[in-house]
Amino acid sequence: MARRNPRVFLTATTARLSGLLVALLLLSGCSSVFFYPDRVTYITPDRLNLEYEDIYLDTADGETLHGWWLPAEAPENNARGTVYFLHGNAQNVSSHILNVAWLPERGYNVFTIDYRGYGKSTGDPDIEGALHDVETGLRWLAKKPDVTDRPLYILGQSLGGGLGIALASEWTQREEQPRLDGVILDGTFSGFRKIAREKLGGFWLTWPLQIPLSWTIPDDYEGVDHIPRISPVQVMVIHSVRDGIIPFHHGEALFEAAQEPKEFLQTDTPHGATFVIPGYRREVLRFMNAGR
């Protein structure tokens, strides 16, 4: 009997944890599948020898967002364009900044924000809130004089790409100004509900509930439904055959759903590591230059 006590304790604990996990997922609408923020500052742009400005934006629902403006390393008012960078779901912008730190030297301004609940931004993250946040950032850019007369691109990685698709499609359909000149999606899932179902199905505690739990996620912002509406703005879909977080078939599905003009860049790096490779940077620069 003594040898069975630990097993009985483990079984009871596992049952409680399983019930707690399911309850949390139901209460949060599966938000924990998408958002893993923290408030640690990992690196600031000055440590990378970049000029930058802290930007604070107020949202319509009372949150304050923090972002960074990185001006292009170019003669005054002579930037090649501006890249609005939407980062992935973990940590905060300070851990993702290396993905775009190379762009100012190439003549591009960069603007990036932390979604609510990330870094120095207030609030708690959820899909609807994050969608409001990325629109708030784009509207700030739209009023910046040194942006409106230059090409403007959205670069979204992983979760940021999912948010960027919804933002770009609505911006384009409403004929908002300034017009977007390109949308770049790196390692992005084909839909919030689709990837949630896959992730829940890969964990034995939630496998039996993958379908009902995924239904708690609104299907209003599935990437494959919205990406066709970005046209006639050009789209580049980037996805790695070695992506262990967002499987390659998600990139294929997005590219198939997108309308012309579009490009697909197949890569061979881990998730979120595209811009470590100089050749992939050059492909993105070529794409942006083609849309000027």
BELHU-V168790 format. One record per residue. N is the residue number from 1. RES is the residue in one small letter. PHI is phi in radians with two decimals (NA if undefined). D_CENTER is the distance of its C-alpha to the mean C-alpha in Angstrom with 1 decimal. Layout:
BEGIN
n->[N & N]
res->[RES & RES]
phi->[PHI & PHI]
d_center->[D_CENTER & D_CENTER]
END
This chain:
BEGIN
n->[1 & 2 & 3 & 4 & 5 & 6 & 7 & 8 & 9 & 10 & 11 & 12 & 13 & 14 & 15 & 16 & 17 & 18 & 19 & 20 & 21 & 22 & 23 & 24 & 25 & 26 & 27 & 28 & 29 & 30 & 31 & 32 & 33 & 34 & 35 & 36 & 37 & 38 & 39 & 40 & 41 & 42 & 43 & 44 & 45 & 46 & 47 & 48 & 49 & 50 & 51 & 52 & 53 & 54 & 55 & 56 & 57 & 58 & 59 & 60 & 61 & 62 & 63 & 64 & 65 & 66 & 67 & 68 & 69 & 70 & 71 & 72 & 73 & 74 & 75 & 76 & 77 & 78 & 79 & 80 & 81 & 82 & 83 & 84 & 85 & 86 & 87 & 88 & 89 & 90 & 91 & 92 & 93 & 94 & 95 & 96 & 97 & 98 & 99 & 100 & 101 & 102 & 103 & 104 & 105 & 106 & 107 & 108 & 109 & 110 & 111 & 112 & 113 & 114 & 115 & 116 & 117 & 118 & 119 & 120 & 121 & 122 & 123 & 124 & 125 & 126 & 127 & 128 & 129 & 130 & 131 & 132 & 133 & 134 & 135 & 136 & 137 & 138 & 139 & 140 & 141 & 142 & 143 & 144 & 145 & 146 & 147 & 148 & 149 & 150 & 151 & 152 & 153 & 154 & 155 & 156 & 157 & 158 & 159 & 160 & 161 & 162 & 163 & 164 & 165 & 166 & 167 & 168 & 169 & 170 & 171 & 172 & 173 & 174 & 175 & 176 & 177 & 178 & 179 & 180 & 181 & 182 & 183 & 184 & 185 & 186 & 187 & 188 & 189 & 190 & 191 & 192 & 193 & 194 & 195 & 196 & 197 & 198 & 199 & 200 & 201 & 202 & 203 & 204 & 205 & 206 & 207 & 208 & 209 & 210 & 211 & 212 & 213 & 214 & 215 & 216 & 217 & 218 & 219 & 220 & 221 & 222 & 223 & 224 & 225 & 226 & 227 & 228 & 229 & 230 & 231 & 232 & 233 & 234 & 235 & 236 & 237 & 238 & 239 & 240 & 241 & 242 & 243 & 244 & 245 & 246 & 247 & 248 & 249 & 250 & 251 & 252 & 253 & 254 & 255 & 256 & 257 & 258 & 259 & 260 & 261 & 262 & 263 & 264 & 265 & 266 & 267 & 268 & 269 & 270 & 271 & 272 & 273 & 274 & 275 & 276 & 277 & 278 & 279 & 280 & 281 & 282 & 283 & 284 & 285 & 286 & 287 & 288 & 289 & 290 & 291 & 292]
res->[m & a & r & r & n & p & r & v & f & l & t & a & t & t & a & r & l & s & g & l & l & v & a & l & l & l & l & s & g & c & s & s & v & f & f & y & p & d & r & v & t & y & i & t & p & d & r & l & n & l & e & y & e & d & i & y & l & d & t & a & d & g & e & t & l & h & g & w & w & l & p & a & e & a & p & e & n & n & a & r & g & t & v & y & f & l & h & g & n & a & q & n & v & s & s & h & i & l & n & v & a & w & l & p & e & r & g & y & n & v & f & t & i & d & y & r & g & y & g & k & s & t & g & d & p & d & i & e & g & a & l & h & d & v & e & t & g & l & r & w & l & a & k & k & p & d & v & t & d & r & p & l & y & i & l & g & q & s & l & g & g & g & l & g & i & a & l & a & s & e & w & t & q & r & e & e & q & p & r & l & d & g & v & i & l & d & g & t & f & s & g & f & r & k & i & a & r & e & k & l & g & g & f & w & l & t & w & p & l & q & i & p & l & s & w & t & i & p & d & d & y & e & g & v & d & h & i & p & r & i & s & p & v & q & v & m & v & i & h & s & v & r & d & g & i & i & p & f & h & h & g & e & a & l & f & e & a & a & q & e & p & k & e & f & l & q & t & d & t & p & h & g & a & t & f & v & i & p & g & y & r & r & e & v & l & r & f & m & n & a & g & r]
phi->[NA & -1.08 & -1.30 & -1.55 & -1.02 & -1.03 & -1.17 & -1.11 & -1.13 & -1.11 & -1.12 & -1.14 & -1.11 & -1.07 & -1.09 & -1.15 & -1.12 & -1.08 & -1.10 & -1.14 & -1.06 & -1.07 & -1.09 & -1.13 & -1.12 & -1.15 & -1.21 & -1.58 & 1.13 & 1.12 & -1.03 & -1.14 & -1.17 & -1.83 & -2.09 & -2.32 & -1.41 & -2.52 & -2.05 & -1.38 & -1.63 & -1.48 & -2.79 & -1.99 & -1.01 & -1.11 & -1.19 & -1.82 & 1.08 & -1.94 & -1.26 & -2.74 & -2.33 & -1.29 & -2.09 & -2.15 & -2.13 & -1.68 & -1.55 & -1.14 & -1.79 & 1.60 & -1.66 & -2.07 & -1.82 & -1.87 & -2.56 & -2.17 & -1.85 & -1.98 & -1.25 & -1.13 & -1.48 & -2.59 & -0.93 & -0.89 & 1.07 & -2.21 & -1.14 & -1.28 & 2.87 & -2.28 & -1.96 & -1.66 & -1.71 & -1.98 & -1.48 & -1.36 & -1.53 & -1.84 & 1.08 & -2.91 & -1.07 & -1.19 & -1.62 & -1.94 & -1.10 & -1.09 & -1.15 & -2.21 & -1.14 & -1.47 & -1.30 & -0.99 & -1.11 & -1.53 & 1.67 & -1.93 & -1.20 & -2.25 & -2.18 & -2.52 & -2.23 & -1.67 & -1.18 & -0.92 & 1.56 & -1.83 & 0.93 & -1.63 & -1.45 & -1.44 & 1.61 & -2.15 & -1.37 & -2.77 & -1.09 & -1.05 & -1.11 & -1.11 & -1.13 & -1.12 & -1.13 & -1.19 & -1.21 & -1.03 & -1.12 & -1.18 & -1.18 & -1.11 & -1.08 & -1.10 & -1.73 & -1.53 & -0.98 & -1.44 & -1.94 & -1.15 & -1.81 & -2.29 & -1.01 & -2.26 & -2.22 & -1.82 & -2.09 & -2.04 & -1.91 & 0.96 & -0.96 & -1.05 & -1.22 & -1.06 & -1.18 & -1.15 & -1.08 & -1.08 & -1.12 & -1.15 & -1.17 & -1.19 & -1.05 & -1.22 & -1.14 & -1.49 & 0.98 & -1.19 & -2.07 & -1.28 & -1.17 & -1.26 & -1.82 & 3.12 & -2.24 & -2.04 & -2.07 & -2.03 & 1.10 & -1.71 & -1.40 & -1.44 & -3.06 & -1.06 & -1.19 & -1.07 & -1.25 & -1.09 & -1.10 & -1.12 & -1.19 & -1.14 & -1.24 & -1.57 & -2.09 & -1.08 & -1.21 & -1.90 & -0.94 & -1.12 & -1.97 & -1.04 & -1.30 & -1.10 & -1.18 & -1.16 & -1.19 & -1.30 & -1.63 & -1.07 & -1.73 & -1.31 & -2.21 & -1.18 & -1.01 & -1.16 & -1.41 & -1.68 & -1.10 & -1.11 & -1.43 & -1.33 & -0.99 & -1.56 & -1.20 & -1.24 & -2.21 & -2.03 & -1.79 & -1.99 & -2.65 & -1.70 & -1.21 & -1.85 & -1.22 & -1.59 & -1.82 & -1.99 & -0.98 & -0.99 & -1.12 & -1.18 & -1.10 & -1.09 & -1.14 & -1.12 & -1.12 & -1.11 & -1.33 & -1.19 & -1.65 & -1.13 & -1.41 & -2.64 & -2.40 & -2.14 & -1.99 & -1.45 & -2.07 & -2.51 & -2.29 & -1.12 & -0.98 & 1.37 & -1.96 & -0.95 & -1.53 & -1.25 & -1.64 & -0.98 & -1.10 & -1.27 & -1.06 & -1.10 & -1.13 & -1.19 & -1.08 & -1.06 & -1.06 & -1.19 & -1.13 & -1.21 & -1.59 & -1.34]
d_center->[52.5 & 51.3 & 49.1 & 47.5 & 46.4 & 43.2 & 42.2 & 42.8 & 40.9 & 37.9 & 38.0 & 38.2 & 35.3 & 33.1 & 34.0 & 33.2 & 29.8 & 29.0 & 30.1 & 28.1 & 24.9 & 25.5 & 26.4 & 23.3 & 21.0 & 23.2 & 23.2 & 19.5 & 18.7 & 17.0 & 14.4 & 15.0 & 13.6 & 10.0 & 10.4 & 12.2 & 12.6 & 15.6 & 17.4 & 18.7 & 18.7 & 18.5 & 19.1 & 19.6 & 19.6 & 23.4 & 23.6 & 22.3 & 24.9 & 22.5 & 23.6 & 21.2 & 21.4 & 20.1 & 19.0 & 19.3 & 18.6 & 20.1 & 18.6 & 21.0 & 21.1 & 22.1 & 19.2 & 18.8 & 15.6 & 15.7 & 14.4 & 15.8 & 17.5 & 18.5 & 21.3 & 22.2 & 25.1 & 27.3 & 30.4 & 29.9 & 28.4 & 28.0 & 24.3 & 23.3 & 20.3 & 17.1 & 13.5 & 11.0 & 8.1 & 4.7 & 4.4 & 4.3 & 6.7 & 9.9 & 12.2 & 11.0 & 10.6 & 14.1 & 13.2 & 10.5 & 12.7 & 14.6 & 12.1 & 13.2 & 16.5 & 18.4 & 17.7 & 20.2 & 23.0 & 22.4 & 22.9 & 19.5 & 18.5 & 15.0 & 13.6 & 10.8 & 10.7 & 10.3 & 9.7 & 13.1 & 14.5 & 12.7 & 15.0 & 17.4 & 15.8 & 18.1 & 17.9 & 16.4 & 13.0 & 13.0 & 11.3 & 13.6 & 13.4 & 9.7 & 10.4 & 13.4 & 11.8 & 9.6 & 12.9 & 14.9 & 13.3 & 14.0 & 17.4 & 18.2 & 17.6 & 19.7 & 22.6 & 22.6 & 25.6 & 24.6 & 21.5 & 23.1 & 25.5 & 23.2 & 20.6 & 17.1 & 13.9 & 10.2 & 8.3 & 4.7 & 4.4 & 4.7 & 3.4 & 0.9 & 4.2 & 5.9 & 5.8 & 6.8 & 9.4 & 11.0 & 11.1 & 12.6 & 15.0 & 16.4 & 16.7 & 18.5 & 20.7 & 21.8 & 22.7 & 21.2 & 22.0 & 21.2 & 20.4 & 17.2 & 18.4 & 15.6 & 12.1 & 10.8 & 8.5 & 8.6 & 9.1 & 7.5 & 9.7 & 12.3 & 12.3 & 11.6 & 15.3 & 15.8 & 13.7 & 15.1 & 18.5 & 18.2 & 17.2 & 19.9 & 22.3 & 21.9 & 23.2 & 26.9 & 26.9 & 24.6 & 25.6 & 28.3 & 26.1 & 23.0 & 23.9 & 25.0 & 22.2 & 19.5 & 21.5 & 20.6 & 17.1 & 17.5 & 17.3 & 16.9 & 13.3 & 13.6 & 12.0 & 15.4 & 17.1 & 15.2 & 14.6 & 18.4 & 18.5 & 16.6 & 19.8 & 21.7 & 18.8 & 18.2 & 15.3 & 14.6 & 13.2 & 13.0 & 13.7 & 15.9 & 19.0 & 18.8 & 15.3 & 16.5 & 13.4 & 12.2 & 15.6 & 16.5 & 17.7 & 14.3 & 13.9 & 17.6 & 17.2 & 14.6 & 16.9 & 19.9 & 18.8 & 17.9 & 20.8 & 22.3 & 21.7 & 19.2 & 19.0 & 18.0 & 17.6 & 18.6 & 18.0 & 19.6 & 17.7 & 16.1 & 12.4 & 10.5 & 13.9 & 14.0 & 15.1 & 17.8 & 19.8 & 21.5 & 22.1 & 18.5 & 18.1 & 21.1 & 19.9 & 16.9 & 19.5 & 21.9 & 19.5 & 18.9 & 22.7 & 23.6 & 22.1 & 24.0]
END
